[in-house]
Amino acid sequence: MKKILIIEDEQDILDMATMILEDEGYEVCGISEYPGFESTVNSCGADLVLLDLNLRGYRGEDICRYIKKSEALKHTAVVIMSANRDLQIVKEEAGADGYISKPFDLTDFINLVKQFINKGELAVQTS
């Protein structure tokens, strides 16, 4: 079973995304508190990380860089979820593999996750 880690400070979004992805057959870890995020990221064993950019007290870009610079995690796919207008630029600067704009269409969200997990590459980006 493929595993997805969601890092999101809005509990409603975290709960909704978790429910949707579990219904799709994925194992989901979610965190909404960030002190010590490194231990969760390291222990979760996620195939895909869905990462909010604007986290209370933390920058999603920094978490993405942490994942991509870690020898053990650098091959983990990271998709940024944000309402930021410059997602393409942020994606490139942070080293993320893809992005999806908030608010996102549910079908686009599910398709993005499926394509990323199943093919190992980002085939759909929404803006």
N, C-alpha and C positions, 0 to 999 in steps of 0.2 A: 504494500500500500504506500503510495506517495504521501510525503509529509510536507505541510506548508506551515510556515511561521508567519503570523501576522503581528506587526508592531504598529500599534494604533492607540492614540490617547483618548479618542472618543469611544466610550464604552458601547454606545448604540451601534456604531459602525463595526466595531470589533465583534460584537455579538451577532450582528446580521451576517457579516462575512463568514464567520465561523459556522453558523447554521447552514448557510448556502453551500459552503465547500464540503462540510460533512455530509450533507444530502447528496452531493456529487460523488461521494465515496473516498474523500481524502481524509487523512488524519491531520488535525489542525492543532497547533500550539498558538497561543495568543498571549501577548503581554501588553499592558497599558501603563505599567510603572517601569521606569528606566534605570534607576540605580541598580547596578549589577547586571545590566542587560547582557554583558559578555558571557556570563555563565549559562544563561538561557540559550543564547545564540549558539554557543559551543556544544551544549548538551542536547539540543533539540534534534539535530540530525536532519534538518529540513532540506528538501529538494528545491524549494522556492521560498523566498522571503518577500512578503508584501509589506512595504515600508512606507509609513506616513512621513512626510517631510517636517511638518510643524508639530513637534512634540513638546509638551510642557517641560521646559528646562533642558531639552536636548535638541540637537539638529539631526534630522534623518540622514543628511548628507554625511555626517561624521560616522554614524552607525554603518552606512553603506561602505564607506572607506575602510572601516575596521574589518568588515566582512571580506572585502576584496583584497586587503593586505595580509590577511591571515593565511598562512600556508595551508591549514586544514580546511578553511572555508572558501578560499578564493574561487572555487568552481561552483559554488552555490549561486543560483540565479537570484538576482534582486530586482524587483519591480517596484518602482516608486508610485505611490498613490497620493495625489495632491490636487488642490485647486490652483496651485501656482501656475501663472501664465507662461513661464519660461521652462517648462518641464524638459524639453529636449536639451536645453543648455545645462540644466541641473543634472540630468541623467548623465551627460557626457562628463561633466566636471566631477561628479561623485563616483563615476565608474559603474553605474547601475546598468543592468541589461535591458531594461525597458521601463515603461511608465504607462499609467492610466490616469486620466483626469477625473477629479471629483467635481460634481456628482457624476457617477458613471452609470451607464445603462447596464442593467443586470445581465442581459444576454452577452454584451460585450465583455463584461467582467468574467463570466464563466468561460467564454470562448478564449479569452486571453490566457487564463490559467490552464485550460486544457491544452491549448497549443503549446504553451511554454513547457509544461510538464511532459507532454507526450512527444514532442519533437525536439526538446532541448534548445529551442531557439525561439525568439520572439517574432511571430508572424503577423500579429495584429497590434497596432497602437491606436489609441483613440485620443483625440484632442478636443 
